[in-house]
Amino acid sequence: MHLSMDLGVFRQWDAPAYVTAVDQIRAACAATGKALGSGVYSEEAALQCIRDKETLLLVTGDEPILGSGAVRVATELREYIARQP
C-alpha cells in the first residue's frame, strides 16, 4: 500500500504507474534471486500473487482476523443458545 501512496495512486492497483512499478520490482527480484511479496487482504488478491510467482505473502491483517474470529464465536454462541430448552 505504501508504494501506491508514494506514486500518488493510493489503492489504485490497476493504475499504470503502480502496475509499471510492480513489474519493474518483479523483474529486479527475478534477476537477483530475491523474494517478492505483497500484503493482500482478499483471497482473490492472494491467488493472483501466487499466479504471478510471488514467494512471500502477508495475507490479511489483525483487524480482519480478529473481526472474523469474533463473528464466528458470536455465531456459535447464538446457535448454542437457540438450541437450549
Secondary structure, DSSP 8 states (H G I E B T S, - for coil): -HHHHHTT-TT-TT-HHHHHHHHHHHHHHHHHT---EEEESSHHHHHHHHHTT--EEEES-HHHHHHHHHHHHHHHHHHHHHH--
